Amino acid sequence: MISEFSSGRRRDQSGNAMIYILIALVLIGALTMILSRQNQRASGENMTEEMLNFETTRMKSYAAGAQDSVNKMLMSGSNPDDLDFSLPNAASFEVGTNIHKVYHPDGGGLNPGVVDPKIFTGTDNNPVPGWYMGRFNNIGWSASGAQDIILVAHQIDEAVCARINKDLTGSTSIPALGGTGNIRDYLIDDALHSGANANLTAAECAACANKVALCVSNVAANMWSYFVIIESR
């Protein structure tokens, strides 16, 4: 009797252990599915129409705010060549004349753009994904050969880029820059990366000609950036 009882007890314990293992496997599977769905939602390619509309509207609103800040500075007497684009974390932020600093409360008062990882999905660190603004090259279709002021949201999600262009042009087509093939050379001050600035002309981007804002890709079409000409000169 003792032997039969012990044997039955071992069978019960073995059965219980198997049930616990199955429950654990089910929980792991459910957790994996949840994480997978979260990762999908983090990509612009899997955003709902409502989320795409919201995110692109937010990006265009920030660009409009940057435009307004620069306009107010120019109307207050700052010259485009005077404008300083130092960010609040720069060592020079409190050095010199603050009224010409776009991000300073005594100047333009513009807040640095928020780098939302759902939107700024690029992986290149030269420079890192984010908002950039500066005066470092000439746009070929501006009035003169002077350096224009450009704002760019660098390395954003392709789906967001396409939606921006649909709002701006009616088409989701994303033109690729020719020339050096690297967005940073045309749209970001080379003081912030290892490349060399080049003027953006219709030869590098025919679809960009006469546009004050557009989202473009590099030649390899694996990097997307949204630019806005804040001050055309």
PASEBA-1860 file (N, C-alpha, C; in nm, 3 decimals):
! residues 233
1> MISEFSSG> 0.083/-0.120/0.000/0.000/0.000/0.000/0.086/0.125/0.000 ~ 0.194/0.127/0.082/0.281/0.243/0.088/0.347/0.265/-0.046 ~ 0.389/0.158/-0.111/0.457/0.169/-0.241/0.362/0.225/-0.346 ~ 0.234/0.177/-0.348/0.138/0.227/-0.447/0.107/0.374/-0.422 ~ 0.097/0.414/-0.297/0.067/0.553/-0.263/0.181/0.645/-0.308 ~ 0.305/0.602/-0.281/0.421/0.683/-0.320/0.429/0.697/-0.470 ~ 0.398/0.588/-0.540/0.401/0.594/-0.687/0.296/0.689/-0.741 ~ 0.175/0.684/-0.683/0.069/0.774/-0.728/0.102/0.919/-0.699
9> RRRDQSGN> 0.165/0.938/-0.583/0.202/1.076/-0.545/0.303/1.132/-0.644 ~ 0.400/1.046/-0.686/0.500/1.093/-0.781/0.434/1.127/-0.915 ~ 0.336/1.045/-0.957/0.265/1.073/-1.083/0.191/1.206/-1.074 ~ 0.128/1.232/-0.958/0.056/1.359/-0.941/0.153/1.478/-0.948 ~ 0.270/1.463/-0.882/0.367/1.571/-0.883/0.419/1.596/-1.024 ~ 0.444/1.486/-1.096/0.492/1.498/-1.234/0.388/1.567/-1.321 ~ 0.259/1.532/-1.302/0.153/1.594/-1.380/0.141/1.742/-1.348 ~ 0.152/1.777/-1.219/0.145/1.918/-1.180/0.260/1.998/-1.240
17> AMIYILIA> 0.380/1.938/-1.240/0.496/2.007/-1.296/0.475/2.034/-1.445 ~ 0.417/1.938/-1.516/0.391/1.956/-1.659/0.291/2.068/-1.682 ~ 0.189/2.076/-1.596/0.089/2.184/-1.609/0.156/2.320/-1.589 ~ 0.246/2.329/-1.488/0.316/2.455/-1.462/0.402/2.495/-1.581 ~ 0.467/2.395/-1.641/0.552/2.423/-1.758/0.467/2.476/-1.873 ~ 0.351/2.413/-1.897/0.262/2.456/-2.005/0.211/2.598/-1.979 ~ 0.175/2.626/-1.853/0.128/2.762/-1.819/0.239/2.863/-1.846 ~ 0.363/2.827/-1.807/0.475/2.918/-1.828/0.498/2.944/-1.976
25> LVLIGALT> 0.486/2.838/-2.058/0.503/2.854/-2.203/0.396/2.944/-2.262 ~ 0.273/2.929/-2.215/0.163/3.013/-2.263/0.188/3.159/-2.226 ~ 0.233/3.182/-2.103/0.261/3.319/-2.058/0.374/3.382/-2.137 ~ 0.478/3.303/-2.163/0.591/3.353/-2.243/0.544/3.389/-2.383 ~ 0.460/3.302/-2.441/0.407/3.330/-2.574/0.324/3.457/-2.578 ~ 0.240/3.475/-2.474/0.156/3.595/-2.468/0.242/3.720/-2.453 ~ 0.347/3.712/-2.369/0.436/3.826/-2.350/0.509/3.860/-2.478 ~ 0.554/3.757/-2.550/0.623/3.779/-2.677/0.531/3.849/-2.776
33> MILSRQNQ> 0.405/3.809/-2.782/0.309/3.870/-2.873/0.287/4.017/-2.837 ~ 0.275/4.046/-2.707/0.254/4.184/-2.662/0.372/4.272/-2.701 ~ 0.494/4.222/-2.676/0.614/4.299/-2.710/0.625/4.320/-2.860 ~ 0.589/4.218/-2.937/0.593/4.229/-3.082/0.498/4.337/-3.131 ~ 0.377/4.340/-3.074/0.279/4.441/-3.114/0.326/4.581/-3.075 ~ 0.391/4.591/-2.958/0.443/4.721/-2.915/0.551/4.769/-3.010 ~ 0.639/4.677/-3.054/0.743/4.714/-3.148/0.684/4.756/-3.282 ~ 0.579/4.690/-3.324/0.514/4.726/-3.449/0.453/4.865/-3.439
41> RASGENMT> 0.391/4.896/-3.323/0.331/5.028/-3.307/0.436/5.137/-3.301 ~ 0.561/5.099/-3.263/0.667/5.198/-3.254/0.716/5.241/-3.391 ~ 0.683/5.166/-3.495/0.726/5.201/-3.630/0.617/5.276/-3.702 ~ 0.658/5.382/-3.776/0.560/5.460/-3.851/0.488/5.377/-3.954 ~ 0.553/5.268/-4.003/0.490/5.184/-4.105/0.365/5.116/-4.051 ~ 0.355/5.103/-3.920/0.241/5.034/-3.861/0.150/5.129/-3.784 ~ 0.170/5.260/-3.801/0.083/5.355/-3.736/-0.053/5.359/-3.805 ~ -0.152/5.389/-3.728/-0.284/5.410/-3.786/-0.285/5.543/-3.860
49> EEMLNFET> -0.385/5.562/-3.943/-0.398/5.688/-4.015/-0.407/5.805/-3.918 ~ -0.478/5.784/-3.809/-0.495/5.889/-3.710/-0.361/5.928/-3.647 ~ -0.278/5.827/-3.617/-0.148/5.855/-3.557/-0.055/5.924/-3.656 ~ -0.058/5.881/-3.781/0.025/5.946/-3.883/-0.016/6.092/-3.899 ~ -0.147/6.117/-3.901/-0.196/6.254/-3.912/-0.149/6.337/-3.794 ~ -0.159/6.279/-3.674/-0.120/6.351/-3.553/0.029/6.385/-3.554 ~ 0.112/6.285/-3.585/0.257/6.306/-3.579/0.304/6.404/-3.685 ~ 0.252/6.393/-3.807/0.294/6.486/-3.912/0.246/6.627/-3.882
57> TRMKSYAA> 0.126/6.640/-3.827/0.076/6.772/-3.788/0.164/6.832/-3.681 ~ 0.206/6.750/-3.585/0.293/6.799/-3.478/0.427/6.847/-3.533 ~ 0.483/6.773/-3.630/0.610/6.813/-3.687/0.598/6.943/-3.766 ~ 0.491/6.956/-3.842/0.470/7.079/-3.918/0.442/7.197/-3.826 ~ 0.378/7.171/-3.714/0.351/7.277/-3.617/0.481/7.327/-3.555 ~ 0.574/7.235/-3.528/0.703/7.278/-3.474/0.778/7.363/-3.576 ~ 0.773/7.322/-3.703/0.837/7.401/-3.808/0.776/7.540/-3.817 ~ 0.644/7.548/-3.803/0.577/7.678/-3.805/0.620/7.763/-3.687
65> GAQDSVNK> 0.640/7.700/-3.571/0.687/7.773/-3.453/0.828/7.826/-3.472 ~ 0.914/7.745/-3.537/1.050/7.790/-3.566/1.048/7.908/-3.663 ~ 0.962/7.899/-3.762/0.946/8.008/-3.858/0.902/8.136/-3.787 ~ 0.808/8.124/-3.696/0.756/8.239/-3.623/0.865/8.302/-3.535 ~ 0.945/8.219/-3.469/1.052/8.270/-3.383/1.154/8.349/-3.463 ~ 1.195/8.294/-3.578/1.293/8.364/-3.662/1.234/8.493/-3.718 ~ 1.109/8.487/-3.762/1.045/8.608/-3.816/1.042/8.720/-3.712 ~ 1.009/8.687/-3.589/1.003/8.787/-3.482/1.141/8.848/-3.458
73> MLMSGSNP> 1.245/8.766/-3.462/1.380/8.817/-3.443/1.419/8.912/-3.555 ~ 1.386/8.875/-3.678/1.420/8.961/-3.792/1.343/9.092/-3.786 ~ 1.217/9.084/-3.744/1.136/9.205/-3.732/1.184/9.294/-3.618 ~ 1.253/9.232/-3.520/1.303/9.308/-3.404/1.440/9.369/-3.430 ~ 1.494/9.345/-3.549/1.621/9.409/-3.584/1.738/9.315/-3.605 ~ 1.723/9.185/-3.577/1.832/9.092/-3.603/1.849/9.072/-3.753 ~ 1.972/9.062/-3.797/2.003/9.031/-3.936/2.018/8.880/-3.950 ~ 1.980/8.820/-4.064/1.998/8.675/-4.079/2.139/8.627/-4.047
81> DDLDFSLP> 2.239/8.710/-4.080/2.377/8.671/-4.052/2.411/8.680/-3.904 ~ 2.327/8.748/-3.826/2.351/8.761/-3.682/2.301/8.639/-3.605 ~ 2.207/8.567/-3.662/2.138/8.463/-3.585/2.234/8.354/-3.539 ~ 2.216/8.316/-3.414/2.299/8.215/-3.348/2.211/8.096/-3.315 ~ 2.250/7.977/-3.360/2.166/7.858/-3.342/2.219/7.765/-3.232 ~ 2.296/7.820/-3.141/2.347/7.741/-3.028/2.231/7.689/-2.944 ~ 2.240/7.564/-2.905/2.137/7.503/-2.821/2.165/7.532/-2.673 ~ 2.063/7.520/-2.588/2.081/7.551/-2.445/2.191/7.472/-2.376
89> NAASFEVG> 2.226/7.353/-2.428/2.331/7.273/-2.364/2.471/7.308/-2.414 ~ 2.480/7.406/-2.504/2.611/7.447/-2.557/2.684/7.536/-2.457 ~ 2.816/7.524/-2.453/2.896/7.604/-2.360/2.885/7.753/-2.391 ~ 2.857/7.786/-2.518/2.851/7.926/-2.560/2.711/7.987/-2.546 ~ 2.618/7.912/-2.489/2.479/7.956/-2.489/2.459/8.088/-2.414 ~ 2.532/8.110/-2.307/2.518/8.233/-2.229/2.632/8.331/-2.256 ~ 2.706/8.307/-2.363/2.818/8.394/-2.397/2.778/8.485/-2.513 ~ 2.810/8.613/-2.505/2.782/8.704/-2.615/2.644/8.766/-2.606
97> TNIHKVYH> 2.592/8.811/-2.721/2.464/8.881/-2.728/2.350/8.781/-2.740 ~ 2.270/8.772/-2.638/2.163/8.671/-2.635/2.045/8.703/-2.727 ~ 2.027/8.830/-2.762/1.910/8.866/-2.843/1.914/8.806/-2.983 ~ 2.032/8.761/-3.026/2.044/8.700/-3.158/2.036/8.547/-3.155 ~ 2.016/8.491/-3.037/2.015/8.344/-3.023/1.873/8.291/-3.036 ~ 1.856/8.205/-3.134/1.722/8.154/-3.168/1.659/8.079/-3.051 ~ 1.739/8.002/-2.975/1.684/7.918/-2.868/1.691/7.984/-2.730 ~ 1.738/8.107/-2.724/1.752/8.174/-2.595/1.624/8.250/-2.562
105> PDGGGLNP> 1.581/8.251/-2.434/1.460/8.326/-2.396/1.469/8.474/-2.432 ~ 1.591/8.530/-2.432/1.609/8.671/-2.467/1.616/8.693/-2.618 ~ 1.619/8.584/-2.692/1.624/8.591/-2.838/1.494/8.542/-2.899 ~ 1.504/8.432/-2.973/1.384/8.377/-3.037/1.293/8.300/-2.943 ~ 1.351/8.250/-2.833/1.271/8.176/-2.735/1.219/8.043/-2.784 ~ 1.278/7.990/-2.891/1.232/7.861/-2.946/1.283/7.746/-2.861 ~ 1.196/7.651/-2.829/1.238/7.531/-2.758/1.298/7.431/-2.856 ~ 1.407/7.363/-2.819/1.461/7.259/-2.908/1.354/7.155/-2.939
113> GVVDPKIF> 1.354/7.104/-3.061/1.254/7.006/-3.102/1.266/6.876/-3.025 ~ 1.152/6.816/-2.996/1.148/6.688/-2.926/1.181/6.575/-3.022 ~ 1.274/6.489/-2.983/1.313/6.376/-3.067/1.236/6.252/-3.023 ~ 1.119/6.232/-3.083/1.033/6.119/-3.050/1.085/5.994/-3.121 ~ 1.121/5.888/-3.046/1.176/5.767/-3.109/1.079/5.697/-3.203 ~ 0.949/5.726/-3.191/0.854/5.666/-3.286/0.869/5.730/-3.423 ~ 0.920/5.853/-3.428/0.933/5.928/-3.552/1.077/5.929/-3.602 ~ 1.171/5.958/-3.512/1.312/5.965/-3.549/1.372/5.825/-3.534
121> TGTDNNPV> 1.354/5.744/-3.635/1.387/5.602/-3.626/1.521/5.566/-3.688 ~ 1.594/5.664/-3.741/1.722/5.635/-3.805/1.826/5.584/-3.706 ~ 1.930/5.521/-3.758/2.033/5.461/-3.672/2.172/5.519/-3.696 ~ 2.184/5.608/-3.795/2.314/5.668/-3.823/2.345/5.775/-3.717 ~ 2.467/5.776/-3.667/2.504/5.869/-3.561/2.592/5.984/-3.608 ~ 2.595/6.009/-3.739/2.684/6.111/-3.792/2.611/6.206/-3.888 ~ 2.522/6.292/-3.835/2.487/6.314/-3.694/2.367/6.228/-3.653 ~ 2.335/6.231/-3.526/2.227/6.148/-3.472/2.092/6.201/-3.522
129> PGWYMGRF> 1.989/6.118/-3.521/1.855/6.164/-3.559/1.810/6.279/-3.470 ~ 1.745/6.378/-3.530/1.696/6.490/-3.450/1.663/6.611/-3.534 ~ 1.624/6.719/-3.465/1.595/6.848/-3.527/1.724/6.930/-3.535 ~ 1.748/6.991/-3.652/1.864/7.076/-3.671/1.821/7.203/-3.745 ~ 1.883/7.316/-3.708/1.857/7.440/-3.780/1.986/7.519/-3.789 ~ 2.007/7.582/-3.904/2.128/7.661/-3.919/2.131/7.739/-4.049 ~ 2.241/7.811/-4.066/2.267/7.893/-4.186/2.405/7.852/-4.234 ~ 2.411/7.767/-4.338/2.538/7.706/-4.375/2.553/7.677/-4.523
137> NNIGWSAS> 2.447/7.696/-4.602/2.459/7.675/-4.746/2.351/7.756/-4.819 ~ 2.350/7.745/-4.949/2.253/7.817/-5.030/2.158/7.719/-5.099 ~ 2.030/7.756/-5.101/1.931/7.680/-5.175/1.923/7.739/-5.316 ~ 1.939/7.655/-5.417/1.953/7.703/-5.554/1.840/7.788/-5.605 ~ 1.719/7.771/-5.552/1.605/7.847/-5.602/1.569/7.965/-5.512 ~ 1.658/8.001/-5.418/1.636/8.122/-5.339/1.678/8.244/-5.421 ~ 1.645/8.363/-5.369/1.661/8.485/-5.449/1.807/8.522/-5.477 ~ 1.897/8.487/-5.387/2.037/8.525/-5.405/2.127/8.407/-5.372
145> GAQDIILV> 2.256/8.434/-5.377/2.353/8.329/-5.344/2.389/8.327/-5.197 ~ 2.320/8.409/-5.115/2.349/8.413/-4.972/2.307/8.283/-4.904 ~ 2.363/8.257/-4.788/2.327/8.137/-4.713/2.184/8.151/-4.658 ~ 2.105/8.048/-4.681/1.967/8.046/-4.634/1.959/7.977/-4.498 ~ 1.850/7.998/-4.427/1.830/7.934/-4.297/1.738/7.813/-4.316 ~ 1.787/7.697/-4.273/1.716/7.571/-4.298/1.690/7.498/-4.166 ~ 1.570/7.446/-4.154/1.533/7.357/-4.043/1.514/7.218/-4.101 ~ 1.564/7.117/-4.032/1.547/6.980/-4.082/1.520/6.883/-3.967
153> AHQIDEAV> 1.425/6.794/-3.991/1.400/6.681/-3.903/1.473/6.563/-3.967 ~ 1.586/6.527/-3.910/1.678/6.432/-3.975/1.656/6.289/-3.928 ~ 1.651/6.198/-4.027/1.636/6.054/-4.003/1.501/6.019/-3.940 ~ 1.395/6.058/-4.008/1.262/6.023/-3.961/1.214/5.895/-4.030 ~ 1.101/5.843/-3.986/1.045/5.721/-4.042/0.995/5.744/-4.185 ~ 1.013/5.645/-4.269/0.974/5.657/-4.410/0.825/5.686/-4.426 ~ 0.742/5.618/-4.348/0.597/5.637/-4.361/0.556/5.778/-4.323 ~ 0.623/5.833/-4.222/0.595/5.971/-4.181/0.641/6.068/-4.289
161> CARINKDL> 0.756/6.040/-4.347/0.808/6.121/-4.457/0.710/6.125/-4.573 ~ 0.659/6.007/-4.610/0.564/6.000/-4.721/0.436/6.076/-4.689 ~ 0.390/6.068/-4.564/0.268/6.140/-4.527/0.290/6.291/-4.530 ~ 0.406/6.337/-4.488/0.437/6.479/-4.495/0.429/6.528/-4.640 ~ 0.490/6.451/-4.730/0.488/6.492/-4.871/0.347/6.488/-4.929 ~ 0.266/6.393/-4.884/0.128/6.390/-4.932/0.055/6.518/-4.890 ~ 0.080/6.563/-4.767/0.018/6.686/-4.719/0.070/6.807/-4.795 ~ 0.199/6.806/-4.830/0.262/6.921/-4.895/0.238/6.926/-5.045
169> TGSTSIPA> 0.239/6.809/-5.108/0.236/6.806/-5.256/0.120/6.727/-5.314 ~ 0.051/6.651/-5.230/-0.056/6.566/-5.280/-0.008/6.428/-5.321 ~ 0.123/6.403/-5.312/0.181/6.274/-5.350/0.269/6.220/-5.239 ~ 0.270/6.089/-5.222/0.356/6.027/-5.121/0.496/6.000/-5.174 ~ 0.524/6.040/-5.297/0.656/6.019/-5.357/0.763/6.093/-5.276 ~ 0.877/6.026/-5.257/0.988/6.084/-5.181/1.109/6.096/-5.273 ~ 1.145/6.217/-5.315/1.260/6.231/-5.404/1.391/6.202/-5.333 ~ 1.486/6.147/-5.407/1.619/6.118/-5.354/1.717/6.227/-5.397
177> LGGTGNIR> 1.803/6.267/-5.305/1.905/6.366/-5.337/2.017/6.301/-5.417 ~ 2.063/6.371/-5.520/2.176/6.321/-5.599/2.306/6.373/-5.541 ~ 2.398/6.410/-5.628/2.525/6.468/-5.582/2.599/6.375/-5.488 ~ 2.630/6.423/-5.370/2.704/6.341/-5.274/2.619/6.225/-5.222 ~ 2.486/6.239/-5.237/2.397/6.133/-5.193/2.374/6.129/-5.044 ~ 2.431/6.224/-4.970/2.416/6.224/-4.825/2.338/6.346/-4.780 ~ 2.225/6.323/-4.717/2.136/6.431/-4.675/2.208/6.535/-4.590 ~ 2.295/6.488/-4.502/2.359/6.580/-4.407/2.438/6.689/-4.477
185> DYLIDDAL> 2.499/6.658/-4.593/2.581/6.756/-4.663/2.501/6.876/-4.710 ~ 2.374/6.853/-4.742/2.288/6.959/-4.794/2.204/7.028/-4.687 ~ 2.170/6.955/-4.581/2.068/7.005/-4.490/2.112/7.024/-4.345 ~ 2.236/6.990/-4.311/2.283/7.005/-4.173/2.422/7.067/-4.174 ~ 2.443/7.163/-4.086/2.572/7.233/-4.075/2.684/7.132/-4.054 ~ 2.790/7.142/-4.137/2.898/7.044/-4.126/2.981/7.060/-3.999 ~ 2.951/7.162/-3.919/3.014/7.170/-3.786/2.961/7.060/-3.695 ~ 2.851/6.995/-3.738/2.786/6.893/-3.655/2.806/6.751/-3.708
193> HSGANANL> 2.883/6.736/-3.815/2.908/6.602/-3.869/3.041/6.601/-3.944 ~ 3.080/6.487/-3.995/3.212/6.473/-4.058/3.209/6.501/-4.207 ~ 3.093/6.535/-4.263/3.084/6.563/-4.405/3.122/6.706/-4.438 ~ 3.094/6.747/-4.562/3.121/6.883/-4.608/2.995/6.939/-4.672 ~ 2.958/7.061/-4.633/2.835/7.120/-4.685/2.841/7.145/-4.835 ~ 2.728/7.126/-4.901/2.713/7.152/-5.044/2.581/7.224/-5.065 ~ 2.577/7.315/-5.161/2.454/7.386/-5.191/2.352/7.291/-5.253 ~ 2.227/7.307/-5.215/2.120/7.224/-5.269/2.061/7.293/-5.391
201> TAAECAAC> 2.074/7.232/-5.507/2.022/7.289/-5.630/1.928/7.191/-5.697 ~ 1.863/7.235/-5.803/1.772/7.148/-5.878/1.846/7.032/-5.942 ~ 1.975/7.047/-5.963/2.054/6.939/-6.021/2.061/6.820/-5.927 ~ 2.065/6.848/-5.796/2.068/6.740/-5.697/1.929/6.686/-5.668 ~ 1.828/6.772/-5.683/1.691/6.729/-5.653/1.593/6.811/-5.736 ~ 1.562/6.761/-5.854/1.472/6.834/-5.944/1.334/6.851/-5.883 ~ 1.289/6.751/-5.808/1.156/6.757/-5.747/1.151/6.858/-5.633 ~ 1.268/6.898/-5.583/1.273/6.994/-5.472/1.263/7.139/-5.519
209> ANKVALCV> 1.292/7.163/-5.647/1.300/7.299/-5.699/1.175/7.379/-5.667 ~ 1.197/7.499/-5.615/1.091/7.594/-5.580/1.004/7.549/-5.463 ~ 1.044/7.445/-5.393/0.972/7.400/-5.274/1.033/7.467/-5.151 ~ 0.949/7.514/-5.061/1.000/7.568/-4.935/1.004/7.461/-4.827 ~ 0.941/7.347/-4.852/0.943/7.236/-4.756/0.918/7.107/-4.831 ~ 0.987/7.002/-4.790/0.970/6.872/-4.854/1.044/6.768/-4.770 ~ 1.004/6.643/-4.786/1.077/6.532/-4.723/1.151/6.456/-4.832 ~ 1.279/6.430/-4.811/1.364/6.368/-4.912/1.436/6.247/-4.853
217> SNVAANMW> 1.495/6.169/-4.942/1.575/6.054/-4.899/1.716/6.069/-4.953 ~ 1.807/5.986/-4.903/1.940/5.978/-4.962/1.933/5.889/-5.086 ~ 2.043/5.874/-5.156/2.044/5.793/-5.279/2.004/5.649/-5.251 ~ 2.053/5.595/-5.140/2.023/5.455/-5.106/1.879/5.436/-5.061 ~ 1.808/5.546/-5.039/1.668/5.543/-4.992/1.654/5.462/-4.863 ~ 1.747/5.482/-4.772/1.737/5.420/-4.640/1.749/5.523/-4.528 ~ 1.737/5.651/-4.566/1.740/5.761/-4.471/1.648/5.870/-4.523 ~ 1.564/5.926/-4.433/1.464/6.024/-4.475/1.468/6.145/-4.384
225> SYFVIIES> 1.460/6.264/-4.445/1.464/6.388/-4.367/1.368/6.492/-4.426 ~ 1.307/6.566/-4.338/1.208/6.669/-4.374/1.273/6.805/-4.355 ~ 1.283/6.884/-4.462/1.345/7.015/-4.450/1.244/7.127/-4.475 ~ 1.269/7.240/-4.412/1.189/7.361/-4.429/1.284/7.478/-4.444 ~ 1.268/7.556/-4.548/1.348/7.677/-4.565/1.284/7.786/-4.478 ~ 1.347/7.817/-4.368/1.293/7.912/-4.272/1.310/8.056/-4.321 ~ 1.425/8.085/-4.378/1.451/8.219/-4.431/1.524/8.206/-4.564 ~ 1.452/8.236/-4.671/1.510/8.232/-4.806/1.567/8.369/-4.840
233> R> 1.692/8.373/-4.886/1.758/8.502/-4.910/1.803/8.516/-5.054
END
